[in-house]
Amino acid sequence: QGGDSVDHIRKIIAIVGTPHSSDMDWIPRSSRGLVNSCARASNGRDFKSLFSLPLASREVMGLLASMLHFNPSKRPHVQEALWHPCLASFGPDTDPAVAMASDMYPVD
């Protein structure tokens, strides 16, 4: 948890790393100064050090990192994530709940 929006941004950047300038394009120009003021240079953290996942593979950690990319447009879409080898057993062809959720349209 963070104390306020600035603290939230600092904590996110400490984990995922300082965003490249091209990853800031989605943020309105009027708000970029806030993000830049929060950004202390960071290479991010190794996700294994954050979780008790001693058996988690690099593949799982890579999927997690891609899903937490700073720029939302560079994150995998739900279908891409579901077809990732790590989640293949939860695909719509094998899991009825996933198939039903896949048929729903976004609400936003």
Backbone atoms as SQL, in Angstrom:
CREATE TABLE atoms (id INTEGER PRIMARY KEY, chain TEXT, resi INTEGER, resn TEXT, atom TEXT, x REAL, y REAL, z REAL);
INSERT INTO atoms VALUES
  (1, 'A', 1, 'GLN', 'N', 0.841, -1.178, 0.000),
  (2, 'A', 1, 'GLN', 'CA', 0.000, 0.000, 0.000),
  (3, 'A', 1, 'GLN', 'C', 0.884, 1.238, 0.000),
  (4, 'A', 2, 'GLY', 'N', 0.370, 2.256, -0.626),
  (5, 'A', 2, 'GLY', 'CA', 1.079, 3.526, -0.652),
  (6, 'A', 2, 'GLY', 'C', 0.298, 4.584, 0.088),
  (7, 'A', 3, 'GLY', 'N', 0.990, 5.618, 0.484),
  (8, 'A', 3, 'GLY', 'CA', 0.344, 6.682, 1.236),
  (9, 'A', 3, 'GLY', 'C', -0.525, 7.583, 0.378),
  (10, 'A', 4, 'ASP', 'N', -0.140, 7.774, -0.897),
  (11, 'A', 4, 'ASP', 'CA', -0.896, 8.606, -1.823),
  (12, 'A', 4, 'ASP', 'C', -0.492, 8.216, -3.240),
  (13, 'A', 5, 'SER', 'N', -1.014, 8.931, -4.231),
  (14, 'A', 5, 'SER', 'CA', -0.733, 8.578, -5.632),
  (15, 'A', 5, 'SER', 'C', 0.752, 8.627, -5.953),
  (16, 'A', 6, 'VAL', 'N', 1.444, 9.610, -5.433),
  (17, 'A', 6, 'VAL', 'CA', 2.879, 9.740, -5.692),
  (18, 'A', 6, 'VAL', 'C', 3.626, 8.545, -5.110),
  (19, 'A', 7, 'ASP', 'N', 3.254, 8.153, -3.903),
  (20, 'A', 7, 'ASP', 'CA', 3.889, 7.003, -3.268),
  (21, 'A', 7, 'ASP', 'C', 3.591, 5.720, -4.046),
  (22, 'A', 8, 'HIS', 'N', 2.375, 5.582, -4.572),
  (23, 'A', 8, 'HIS', 'CA', 2.021, 4.411, -5.389),
  (24, 'A', 8, 'HIS', 'C', 2.925, 4.337, -6.607),
  (25, 'A', 9, 'ILE', 'N', 3.084, 5.459, -7.300),
  (26, 'A', 9, 'ILE', 'CA', 3.926, 5.485, -8.496),
  (27, 'A', 9, 'ILE', 'C', 5.367, 5.123, -8.144),
  (28, 'A', 10, 'ARG', 'N', 5.879, 5.663, -7.056),
  (29, 'A', 10, 'ARG', 'CA', 7.249, 5.332, -6.626),
  (30, 'A', 10, 'ARG', 'C', 7.406, 3.833, -6.370),
  (31, 'A', 11, 'LYS', 'N', 6.419, 3.233, -5.721),
  (32, 'A', 11, 'LYS', 'CA', 6.502, 1.800, -5.412),
  (33, 'A', 11, 'LYS', 'C', 6.427, 0.960, -6.686),
  (34, 'A', 12, 'ILE', 'N', 5.582, 1.350, -7.608),
  (35, 'A', 12, 'ILE', 'CA', 5.483, 0.623, -8.876),
  (36, 'A', 12, 'ILE', 'C', 6.811, 0.693, -9.622),
  (37, 'A', 13, 'ILE', 'N', 7.381, 1.889, -9.716),
  (38, 'A', 13, 'ILE', 'CA', 8.640, 2.066, -10.437),
  (39, 'A', 13, 'ILE', 'C', 9.774, 1.308, -9.754),
  (40, 'A', 14, 'ALA', 'N', 9.771, 1.255, -8.440),
  (41, 'A', 14, 'ALA', 'CA', 10.810, 0.506, -7.722),
  (42, 'A', 14, 'ALA', 'C', 10.775, -0.975, -8.084),
  (43, 'A', 15, 'ILE', 'N', 9.594, -1.490, -8.420),
  (44, 'A', 15, 'ILE', 'CA', 9.458, -2.916, -8.746),
  (45, 'A', 15, 'ILE', 'C', 9.634, -3.182, -10.234),
  (46, 'A', 16, 'VAL', 'N', 8.933, -2.414, -11.085),
  (47, 'A', 16, 'VAL', 'CA', 9.001, -2.695, -12.522),
  (48, 'A', 16, 'VAL', 'C', 10.140, -1.961, -13.216),
  (49, 'A', 17, 'GLY', 'N', 10.724, -0.986, -12.564),
  (50, 'A', 17, 'GLY', 'CA', 11.832, -0.233, -13.149),
  (51, 'A', 17, 'GLY', 'C', 11.366, 1.100, -13.711),
  (52, 'A', 18, 'THR', 'N', 12.317, 1.993, -13.910),
  (53, 'A', 18, 'THR', 'CA', 12.014, 3.307, -14.461),
  (54, 'A', 18, 'THR', 'C', 11.536, 3.149, -15.900),
  (55, 'A', 19, 'PRO', 'N', 10.393, 3.704, -16.215),
  (56, 'A', 19, 'PRO', 'CA', 9.883, 3.543, -17.578),
  (57, 'A', 19, 'PRO', 'C', 10.720, 4.318, -18.591),
  (58, 'A', 20, 'HIS', 'N', 10.884, 3.722, -19.762),
  (59, 'A', 20, 'HIS', 'CA', 11.541, 4.392, -20.880),
  (60, 'A', 20, 'HIS', 'C', 10.610, 5.507, -21.351),
  (61, 'A', 21, 'SER', 'N', 11.156, 6.546, -21.937),
  (62, 'A', 21, 'SER', 'CA', 10.316, 7.671, -22.375),
  (63, 'A', 21, 'SER', 'C', 9.225, 7.222, -23.345),
  (64, 'A', 22, 'SER', 'N', 9.490, 6.200, -24.165),
  (65, 'A', 22, 'SER', 'CA', 8.468, 5.721, -25.101),
  (66, 'A', 22, 'SER', 'C', 7.316, 5.017, -24.376),
  (67, 'A', 23, 'ASP', 'N', 7.545, 4.602, -23.147),
  (68, 'A', 23, 'ASP', 'CA', 6.482, 3.965, -22.364),
  (69, 'A', 23, 'ASP', 'C', 5.613, 4.980, -21.631),
  (70, 'A', 24, 'MET', 'N', 5.911, 6.250, -21.831),
  (71, 'A', 24, 'MET', 'CA', 5.137, 7.300, -21.171),
  (72, 'A', 24, 'MET', 'C', 4.143, 7.943, -22.136),
  (73, 'A', 25, 'ASP', 'N', 4.136, 7.517, -23.394),
  (74, 'A', 25, 'ASP', 'CA', 3.275, 8.141, -24.405),
  (75, 'A', 25, 'ASP', 'C', 1.798, 8.084, -24.047),
  (76, 'A', 26, 'TRP', 'N', 1.381, 7.077, -23.322),
  (77, 'A', 26, 'TRP', 'CA', -0.033, 6.915, -22.982),
  (78, 'A', 26, 'TRP', 'C', -0.481, 7.856, -21.864),
  (79, 'A', 27, 'ILE', 'N', 0.481, 8.443, -21.164),
  (80, 'A', 27, 'ILE', 'CA', 0.149, 9.342, -20.050),
  (81, 'A', 27, 'ILE', 'C', -0.060, 10.753, -20.615),
  (82, 'A', 28, 'PRO', 'N', -1.152, 11.415, -20.260),
  (83, 'A', 28, 'PRO', 'CA', -1.359, 12.784, -20.748),
  (84, 'A', 28, 'PRO', 'C', -0.162, 13.671, -20.400),
  (85, 'A', 29, 'ARG', 'N', 0.226, 14.523, -21.329),
  (86, 'A', 29, 'ARG', 'CA', 1.403, 15.387, -21.112),
  (87, 'A', 29, 'ARG', 'C', 1.311, 16.154, -19.799),
  (88, 'A', 30, 'SER', 'N', 0.114, 16.552, -19.423),
  (89, 'A', 30, 'SER', 'CA', -0.058, 17.324, -18.190),
  (90, 'A', 30, 'SER', 'C', 0.285, 16.511, -16.941),
  (91, 'A', 31, 'SER', 'N', 0.305, 15.189, -17.058),
  (92, 'A', 31, 'SER', 'CA', 0.591, 14.331, -15.900),
  (93, 'A', 31, 'SER', 'C', 1.992, 13.742, -15.915),
  (94, 'A', 32, 'ARG', 'N', 2.708, 13.865, -17.014),
  (95, 'A', 32, 'ARG', 'CA', 4.037, 13.262, -17.111),
  (96, 'A', 32, 'ARG', 'C', 5.019, 13.832, -16.092),
  (97, 'A', 33, 'GLY', 'N', 4.868, 15.104, -15.786),
  (98, 'A', 33, 'GLY', 'CA', 5.755, 15.722, -14.798),
  (99, 'A', 33, 'GLY', 'C', 5.628, 15.041, -13.445),
  (100, 'A', 34, 'LEU', 'N', 4.402, 14.688, -13.081),
  (101, 'A', 34, 'LEU', 'CA', 4.175, 13.995, -11.815),
  (102, 'A', 34, 'LEU', 'C', 4.901, 12.663, -11.806),
  (103, 'A', 35, 'VAL', 'N', 4.753, 11.892, -12.885),
  (104, 'A', 35, 'VAL', 'CA', 5.418, 10.591, -12.950),
  (105, 'A', 35, 'VAL', 'C', 6.932, 10.780, -12.926),
  (106, 'A', 36, 'ASN', 'N', 7.442, 11.732, -13.700),
  (107, 'A', 36, 'ASN', 'CA', 8.887, 11.967, -13.720),
  (108, 'A', 36, 'ASN', 'C', 9.411, 12.393, -12.360),
  (109, 'A', 37, 'SER', 'N', 8.625, 13.171, -11.624),
  (110, 'A', 37, 'SER', 'CA', 9.084, 13.617, -10.303),
  (111, 'A', 37, 'SER', 'C', 9.101, 12.460, -9.306),
  (112, 'A', 38, 'CYS', 'N', 8.322, 11.428, -9.575),
  (113, 'A', 38, 'CYS', 'CA', 8.268, 10.259, -8.690),
  (114, 'A', 38, 'CYS', 'C', 9.373, 9.266, -9.004),
  (115, 'A', 39, 'ALA', 'N', 9.901, 9.352, -10.204),
  (116, 'A', 39, 'ALA', 'CA', 10.806, 8.313, -10.698),
  (117, 'A', 39, 'ALA', 'C', 12.221, 8.505, -10.183),
  (118, 'A', 40, 'ARG', 'N', 12.593, 7.648, -9.287),
  (119, 'A', 40, 'ARG', 'CA', 13.995, 7.530, -8.905),
  (120, 'A', 40, 'ARG', 'C', 14.531, 6.429, -9.803),
  (121, 'A', 41, 'ALA', 'N', 15.674, 6.651, -10.412),
  (122, 'A', 41, 'ALA', 'CA', 16.204, 5.661, -11.352),
  (123, 'A', 41, 'ALA', 'C', 16.198, 4.272, -10.708),
  (124, 'A', 42, 'SER', 'N', 15.599, 3.328, -11.401),
  (125, 'A', 42, 'SER', 'CA', 15.497, 1.968, -10.882),
  (126, 'A', 42, 'SER', 'C', 15.514, 0.987, -12.036),
  (127, 'A', 43, 'ASN', 'N', 16.243, -0.092, -11.861),
  (128, 'A', 43, 'ASN', 'CA', 16.234, -1.172, -12.843),
  (129, 'A', 43, 'ASN', 'C', 15.134, -2.177, -12.525),
  (130, 'A', 44, 'GLY', 'N', 14.389, -1.912, -11.479),
  (131, 'A', 44, 'GLY', 'CA', 13.339, -2.837, -11.068),
  (132, 'A', 44, 'GLY', 'C', 13.902, -3.914, -10.160),
  (133, 'A', 45, 'ARG', 'N', 13.037, -4.830, -9.788),
  (134, 'A', 45, 'ARG', 'CA', 13.418, -5.916, -8.886),
  (135, 'A', 45, 'ARG', 'C', 13.147, -7.245, -9.553),
  (136, 'A', 46, 'ASP', 'N', 13.866, -8.241, -9.139),
  (137, 'A', 46, 'ASP', 'CA', 13.628, -9.605, -9.585),
  (138, 'A', 46, 'ASP', 'C', 12.367, -10.085, -8.873),
  (139, 'A', 47, 'PHE', 'N', 11.358, -10.492, -9.648),
  (140, 'A', 47, 'PHE', 'CA', 10.089, -10.887, -9.042),
  (141, 'A', 47, 'PHE', 'C', 10.240, -12.047, -8.067),
  (142, 'A', 48, 'LYS', 'N', 11.204, -12.924, -8.303),
  (143, 'A', 48, 'LYS', 'CA', 11.384, -14.048, -7.374),
  (144, 'A', 48, 'LYS', 'C', 11.732, -13.552, -5.974),
  (145, 'A', 49, 'SER', 'N', 12.390, -12.391, -5.896),
  (146, 'A', 49, 'SER', 'CA', 12.746, -11.858, -4.583),
  (147, 'A', 49, 'SER', 'C', 11.531, -11.264, -3.862),
  (148, 'A', 50, 'LEU', 'N', 10.461, -11.017, -4.595),
  (149, 'A', 50, 'LEU', 'CA', 9.264, -10.424, -4.003),
  (150, 'A', 50, 'LEU', 'C', 8.255, -11.448, -3.509),
  (151, 'A', 51, 'PHE', 'N', 8.319, -12.649, -4.068),
  (152, 'A', 51, 'PHE', 'CA', 7.332, -13.668, -3.754),
  (153, 'A', 51, 'PHE', 'C', 8.013, -14.925, -3.246),
  (154, 'A', 52, 'SER', 'N', 7.265, -15.714, -2.537),
  (155, 'A', 52, 'SER', 'CA', 7.777, -17.006, -2.073),
  (156, 'A', 52, 'SER', 'C', 7.479, -18.044, -3.156),
  (157, 'A', 53, 'LEU', 'N', 8.160, -17.921, -4.274),
  (158, 'A', 53, 'LEU', 'CA', 7.933, -18.804, -5.408),
  (159, 'A', 53, 'LEU', 'C', 9.236, -19.487, -5.813),
  (160, 'A', 54, 'PRO', 'N', 9.793, -20.322, -4.945),
  (161, 'A', 54, 'PRO', 'CA', 11.092, -20.914, -5.264),
  (162, 'A', 54, 'PRO', 'C', 11.065, -21.793, -6.510),
  (163, 'A', 55, 'LEU', 'N', 9.907, -22.336, -6.871),
  (164, 'A', 55, 'LEU', 'CA', 9.835, -23.223, -8.026),
  (165, 'A', 55, 'LEU', 'C', 9.357, -22.512, -9.294),
  (166, 'A', 56, 'ALA', 'N', 9.059, -21.224, -9.193),
  (167, 'A', 56, 'ALA', 'CA', 8.575, -20.493, -10.358),
  (168, 'A', 56, 'ALA', 'C', 9.673, -20.397, -11.411),
  (169, 'A', 57, 'SER', 'N', 9.317, -20.732, -12.617),
  (170, 'A', 57, 'SER', 'CA', 10.297, -20.734, -13.701),
  (171, 'A', 57, 'SER', 'C', 10.525, -19.321, -14.239),
  (172, 'A', 58, 'ARG', 'N', 11.572, -19.191, -15.033),
  (173, 'A', 58, 'ARG', 'CA', 11.822, -17.918, -15.701),
  (174, 'A', 58, 'ARG', 'C', 10.654, -17.563, -16.606),
  (175, 'A', 59, 'GLU', 'N', 10.046, -18.592, -17.187),
  (176, 'A', 59, 'GLU', 'CA', 8.903, -18.390, -18.064),
  (177, 'A', 59, 'GLU', 'C', 7.744, -17.735, -17.299),
  (178, 'A', 60, 'VAL', 'N', 7.473, -18.211, -16.098),
  (179, 'A', 60, 'VAL', 'CA', 6.408, -17.636, -15.268),
  (180, 'A', 60, 'VAL', 'C', 6.759, -16.200, -14.882),
  (181, 'A', 61, 'MET', 'N', 7.991, -15.980, -14.487),
  (182, 'A', 61, 'MET', 'CA', 8.411, -14.638, -14.100),
  (183, 'A', 61, 'MET', 'C', 8.371, -13.692, -15.304),
  (184, 'A', 62, 'GLY', 'N', 8.707, -14.206, -16.489),
  (185, 'A', 62, 'GLY', 'CA', 8.634, -13.398, -17.700),
  (186, 'A', 62, 'GLY', 'C', 7.207, -12.992, -18.032),
  (187, 'A', 63, 'LEU', 'N', 6.277, -13.943, -17.864),
  (188, 'A', 63, 'LEU', 'CA', 4.860, -13.639, -18.097),
  (189, 'A', 63, 'LEU', 'C', 4.395, -12.580, -17.105),
  (190, 'A', 64, 'LEU', 'N', 4.750, -12.734, -15.849),
  (191, 'A', 64, 'LEU', 'CA', 4.366, -11.758, -14.830),
  (192, 'A', 64, 'LEU', 'C', 4.922, -10.377, -15.180),
  (193, 'A', 65, 'ALA', 'N', 6.185, -10.313, -15.569),
  (194, 'A', 65, 'ALA', 'CA', 6.800, -9.027, -15.927),
  (195, 'A', 65, 'ALA', 'C', 6.075, -8.397, -17.113),
  (196, 'A', 66, 'SER', 'N', 5.721, -9.203, -18.114),
  (197, 'A', 66, 'SER', 'CA', 5.035, -8.641, -19.288),
  (198, 'A', 66, 'SER', 'C', 3.646, -8.133, -18.915),
  (199, 'A', 67, 'MET', 'N', 2.997, -8.794, -17.973),
  (200, 'A', 67, 'MET', 'CA', 1.654, -8.376, -17.558),
  (201, 'A', 67, 'MET', 'C', 1.692, -7.103, -16.712),
  (202, 'A', 68, 'LEU', 'N', 2.860, -6.796, -16.142),
  (203, 'A', 68, 'LEU', 'CA', 3.005, -5.603, -15.305),
  (204, 'A', 68, 'LEU', 'C', 3.763, -4.474, -16.007),
  (205, 'A', 69, 'HIS', 'N', 3.909, -4.573, -17.327),
  (206, 'A', 69, 'HIS', 'CA', 4.627, -3.540, -18.086),
  (207, 'A', 69, 'HIS', 'C', 4.017, -2.180, -17.792),
  (208, 'A', 70, 'PHE', 'N', 4.858, -1.154, -17.665),
  (209, 'A', 70, 'PHE', 'CA', 4.385, 0.177, -17.293),
  (210, 'A', 70, 'PHE', 'C', 3.378, 0.720, -18.301),
  (211, 'A', 71, 'ASN', 'N', 3.613, 0.474, -19.577),
  (212, 'A', 71, 'ASN', 'CA', 2.712, 0.952, -20.631),
  (213, 'A', 71, 'ASN', 'C', 1.638, -0.112, -20.881),
  (214, 'A', 72, 'PRO', 'N', 0.378, 0.180, -20.576),
  (215, 'A', 72, 'PRO', 'CA', -0.670, -0.822, -20.726),
  (216, 'A', 72, 'PRO', 'C', -0.791, -1.391, -22.141),
  (217, 'A', 73, 'SER', 'N', -0.469, -0.591, -23.154),
  (218, 'A', 73, 'SER', 'CA', -0.608, -1.083, -24.533),
  (219, 'A', 73, 'SER', 'C', 0.451, -2.128, -24.873),
  (220, 'A', 74, 'LYS', 'N', 1.474, -2.264, -24.046),
  (221, 'A', 74, 'LYS', 'CA', 2.524, -3.247, -24.285),
  (222, 'A', 74, 'LYS', 'C', 2.341, -4.502, -23.440),
  (223, 'A', 75, 'ARG', 'N', 1.277, -4.544, -22.653),
  (224, 'A', 75, 'ARG', 'CA', 0.963, -5.748, -21.878),
  (225, 'A', 75, 'ARG', 'C', 0.259, -6.745, -22.787),
  (226, 'A', 76, 'PRO', 'N', 0.410, -8.031, -22.507),
  (227, 'A', 76, 'PRO', 'CA', -0.308, -9.003, -23.344),
  (228, 'A', 76, 'PRO', 'C', -1.814, -8.888, -23.133),
  (229, 'A', 77, 'HIS', 'N', -2.561, -9.125, -24.199),
  (230, 'A', 77, 'HIS', 'CA', -4.017, -9.169, -24.088),
  (231, 'A', 77, 'HIS', 'C', -4.382, -10.443, -23.329),
  (232, 'A', 78, 'VAL', 'N', -5.580, -10.497, -22.819),
  (233, 'A', 78, 'VAL', 'CA', -6.022, -11.642, -22.027),
  (234, 'A', 78, 'VAL', 'C', -5.818, -12.951, -22.792),
  (235, 'A', 79, 'GLN', 'N', -6.238, -12.973, -24.047),
  (236, 'A', 79, 'GLN', 'CA', -6.094, -14.204, -24.831),
  (237, 'A', 79, 'GLN', 'C', -4.629, -14.593, -24.984),
  (238, 'A', 80, 'GLU', 'N', -3.754, -13.606, -25.203),
  (239, 'A', 80, 'GLU', 'CA', -2.322, -13.909, -25.318),
  (240, 'A', 80, 'GLU', 'C', -1.795, -14.520, -24.022),
  (241, 'A', 81, 'ALA', 'N', -2.208, -13.953, -22.906),
  (242, 'A', 81, 'ALA', 'CA', -1.754, -14.481, -21.619),
  (243, 'A', 81, 'ALA', 'C', -2.301, -15.888, -21.383),
  (244, 'A', 82, 'LEU', 'N', -3.559, -16.094, -21.720),
  (245, 'A', 82, 'LEU', 'CA', -4.156, -17.417, -21.508),
  (246, 'A', 82, 'LEU', 'C', -3.511, -18.497, -22.371),
  (247, 'A', 83, 'TRP', 'N', -3.000, -18.122, -23.531),
  (248, 'A', 83, 'TRP', 'CA', -2.368, -19.111, -24.404),
  (249, 'A', 83, 'TRP', 'C', -0.881, -19.258, -24.109),
  (250, 'A', 84, 'HIS', 'N', -0.371, -18.499, -23.133),
  (251, 'A', 84, 'HIS', 'CA', 1.032, -18.644, -22.738),
  (252, 'A', 84, 'HIS', 'C', 1.231, -20.067, -22.206),
  (253, 'A', 85, 'PRO', 'N', 2.362, -20.700, -22.509),
  (254, 'A', 85, 'PRO', 'CA', 2.590, -22.077, -22.048),
  (255, 'A', 85, 'PRO', 'C', 2.370, -22.282, -20.541),
  (256, 'A', 86, 'CYS', 'N', 2.639, -21.258, -19.750),
  (257, 'A', 86, 'CYS', 'CA', 2.464, -21.384, -18.295),
  (258, 'A', 86, 'CYS', 'C', 0.995, -21.566, -17.908),
  (259, 'A', 87, 'LEU', 'N', 0.090, -21.035, -18.741),
  (260, 'A', 87, 'LEU', 'CA', -1.331, -21.074, -18.410),
  (261, 'A', 87, 'LEU', 'C', -2.130, -21.953, -19.366),
  (262, 'A', 88, 'ALA', 'N', -1.441, -22.725, -20.162),
  (263, 'A', 88, 'ALA', 'CA', -2.113, -23.523, -21.200),
  (264, 'A', 88, 'ALA', 'C', -3.201, -24.429, -20.633),
  (265, 'A', 89, 'SER', 'N', -3.012, -24.928, -19.437),
  (266, 'A', 89, 'SER', 'CA', -4.022, -25.835, -18.870),
  (267, 'A', 89, 'SER', 'C', -5.295, -25.097, -18.468),
  (268, 'A', 90, 'PHE', 'N', -5.254, -23.755, -18.493),
  (269, 'A', 90, 'PHE', 'CA', -6.440, -22.959, -18.156),
  (270, 'A', 90, 'PHE', 'C', -7.060, -22.333, -19.388),
  (271, 'A', 91, 'GLY', 'N', -6.738, -22.841, -20.552),
  (272, 'A', 91, 'GLY', 'CA', -7.251, -22.282, -21.796),
  (273, 'A', 91, 'GLY', 'C', -8.735, -22.513, -21.962),
  (274, 'A', 92, 'PRO', 'N', -9.368, -21.734, -22.849),
  (275, 'A', 92, 'PRO', 'CA', -10.808, -21.867, -23.051),
  (276, 'A', 92, 'PRO', 'C', -11.223, -23.231, -23.583),
  (277, 'A', 93, 'ASP', 'N', -10.281, -23.957, -24.196),
  (278, 'A', 93, 'ASP', 'CA', -10.649, -25.277, -24.711),
  (279, 'A', 93, 'ASP', 'C', -10.653, -26.341, -23.621),
  (280, 'A', 94, 'THR', 'N', -10.082, -26.034, -22.442),
  (281, 'A', 94, 'THR', 'CA', -10.032, -27.027, -21.367),
  (282, 'A', 94, 'THR', 'C', -10.733, -26.588, -20.084),
  (283, 'A', 95, 'ASP', 'N', -11.041, -25.303, -19.961),
  (284, 'A', 95, 'ASP', 'CA', -11.633, -24.794, -18.728),
  (285, 'A', 95, 'ASP', 'C', -12.920, -24.037, -19.061),
  (286, 'A', 96, 'PRO', 'N', -14.087, -24.591, -18.713),
  (287, 'A', 96, 'PRO', 'CA', -15.369, -23.951, -19.056),
  (288, 'A', 96, 'PRO', 'C', -15.514, -22.527, -18.520),
  (289, 'A', 97, 'ALA', 'N', -14.987, -22.246, -17.330),
  (290, 'A', 97, 'ALA', 'CA', -15.107, -20.898, -16.766),
  (291, 'A', 97, 'ALA', 'C', -14.322, -19.897, -17.607),
  (292, 'A', 98, 'VAL', 'N', -13.161, -20.305, -18.096),
  (293, 'A', 98, 'VAL', 'CA', -12.363, -19.418, -18.948),
  (294, 'A', 98, 'VAL', 'C', -13.081, -19.200, -20.276),
  (295, 'A', 99, 'ALA', 'N', -13.670, -20.267, -20.821),
  (296, 'A', 99, 'ALA', 'CA', -14.407, -20.142, -22.076),
  (297, 'A', 99, 'ALA', 'C', -15.574, -19.165, -21.927),
  (298, 'A', 100, 'MET', 'N', -16.296, -19.256, -20.815),
  (299, 'A', 100, 'MET', 'CA', -17.427, -18.365, -20.576),
  (300, 'A', 100, 'MET', 'C', -16.937, -16.914, -20.433),
  (301, 'A', 101, 'ALA', 'N', -15.848, -16.707, -19.705),
  (302, 'A', 101, 'ALA', 'CA', -15.314, -15.364, -19.522),
  (303, 'A', 101, 'ALA', 'C', -14.815, -14.791, -20.846),
  (304, 'A', 102, 'SER', 'N', -14.290, -15.653, -21.714),
  (305, 'A', 102, 'SER', 'CA', -13.786, -15.201, -23.007),
  (306, 'A', 102, 'SER', 'C', -14.908, -14.680, -23.894),
  (307, 'A', 103, 'ASP', 'N', -16.130, -15.155, -23.662),
  (308, 'A', 103, 'ASP', 'CA', -17.262, -14.737, -24.475),
  (309, 'A', 103, 'ASP', 'C', -17.846, -13.392, -24.031),
  (310, 'A', 104, 'MET', 'N', -17.387, -12.868, -22.896),
  (311, 'A', 104, 'MET', 'CA', -17.917, -11.594, -22.389),
  (312, 'A', 104, 'MET', 'C', -17.194, -10.438, -23.070),
  (313, 'A', 105, 'TYR', 'N', -17.919, -9.370, -23.248),
  (314, 'A', 105, 'TYR', 'CA', -17.342, -8.159, -23.838),
  (315, 'A', 105, 'TYR', 'C', -16.853, -7.238, -22.725),
  (316, 'A', 106, 'PRO', 'N', -15.800, -6.462, -23.001),
  (317, 'A', 106, 'PRO', 'CA', -15.320, -5.506, -21.995),
  (318, 'A', 106, 'PRO', 'C', -16.415, -4.509, -21.636),
  (319, 'A', 107, 'VAL', 'N', -16.399, -4.043, -20.410),
  (320, 'A', 107, 'VAL', 'CA', -17.414, -3.106, -19.955),
  (321, 'A', 107, 'VAL', 'C', -16.906, -1.675, -19.958),
  (322, 'A', 108, 'ASP', 'N', -15.623, -1.459, -20.204),
  (323, 'A', 108, 'ASP', 'CA', -15.131, -0.078, -20.166),
  (324, 'A', 108, 'ASP', 'C', -14.917, 0.530, -21.499);
